[in-house]
């Protein structure tokens, strides 16, 4: 009996020892596992902190670069050699220097270049070919099938204006050259009807109503010899927002060309005044101070087939008091000029074309050039004594012109 008890106690003791050994081993394994995990964390902690610090530095550098880019984008912007860079928040603007109109990045073209000397005088004569290379002809033709009060008829209207190229992408003209309405007489009802000029089946686009020609010293017509003429298409008209169709105040419009004009010996860019002013040209410039070139379609005269040029006089404002006297005049934005001919103004070329440029000799970067200072707005017949005419003053609208001719 005692022997069995002793054996049981031995068995129990051995089991406890074994359990203790197993527990000890498990404890050791657990400690080893924990130690291994701790060693792994310590092993990768260096890499984690290293990569974190690297990406933090990259982020800080990116933020610094973004701040520099936003505050001074001109640092990494290349402008044309004849342009200056203006910093805007996150935008660098390249602005061409005065006398070099362009986009400021890949071109700033010298203005007022001529390869042929003009022969303008007091009496007016045929211009030397290509001596006014910024001159543009704007032809207008319109066809529409319209319903009148008692009939449905096919209408046709045509006309012409002048314009002047002020950079590769824009032509300046008068707003009244962009037709908004035409008038027709209804013979059945006996009434004068006004028809809105809109796109239609005959004219699906603006350039199907207007044709712009440059590089010519002759009026463009069928079978004429036009060796250097260029046809320019345009897709946008910008009319001065305060243009008054009744009084012809603020009478300016800008035509945006589809493509940049190619400059050569026959097509060039005019110069504009160098400052916003209500005194350019000066009223005291007086006799033989202004130049015009065109085809004499204004002033109730006939259109010539060869370009004419003429020297005009700067008038004081009272000389234009009888020029469409019902029109309100703003002499800050307009001026008066004409052909002071004591023999009755029989030349018939007294003002050029509506929308055409009036030039004044001014110094541009040390060189005397013909600067476009006016655009013909309205006038009286050339047979009127001293043939006064009202011109839109370019310098008064210079800021608006420059803002709307960026490209």
C-alpha angles and dihedrals in degrees: 000000000000090000092055090049091051091049092050091050090049091050091049091047092050091049091051090049091050092048089050091050092049091048091049092050092048090049090050091049090050091049091048091050092049090046090050092050090049091049090051092052091048090047095054098033091085092053093046093052092042094053091043092053091047094053091044090054090048090050092050091049091050091051091049091049091048091051092049091046092050096044100039110017090159088075090078100026122100116211129185116278089249094051138076127220121236119199118229125169103287091341132089116203119203111207121188118233119253111284093027110081117188144102093294096232112068100005142024106172124206109246129220097034115158128176095189125055118236122235100205116157140164095274099048124236143176108303120241105261114273093357091130101044097169092063117116130194114216112196120192126200125168133182125181139165104224138176114232126190095279105007146034113233143172111243129200128189134172142175145143140235138179131243140176131228110237098174137350093280107035141061122195120215140144121287093231087065088070102078117224098167140012127202125225134175118239103214093193098053095027092229133128108239127202116214123195115234105233138152113276142155091293093047113030093167141025094254089057088064098041131042119197119202128188135169095050137108093193132069110262113246138138118299093005116138105250106169098168104024118136125199113215123199122206134192105189138050120197112195119190106265092230096047111140112207093197100048097025092228115157087018101179136121135178123212115206112211122222092228135022113269116246110238118217141132091303103038122050142152124258124228121243127208115282097230143034105257145149090213105061111132096030116233089226094062087095127167123033094354104122135061133205133184129187148094100290096243092143130071093053088285132129124270113252121217093220124057114257128202131198142175115238136192128241109238133199114249095259090069089068097048090105095046103107090326094197091065115097109236128209107193092193088066098029139044138192126241138154152151107288097204117157092198097070105274098268097159093093092210097087101134111010115223133331107265093022123128129261112208131209125189109245135157114262114186091334096315127100108237138167104260121196103240100159146026119210108250106169140332149167128264114291090241090068114107109270088356098236120199136184116236128191109243108235096198091059090058098036096116092051091047094050093045092052098044099059116124 
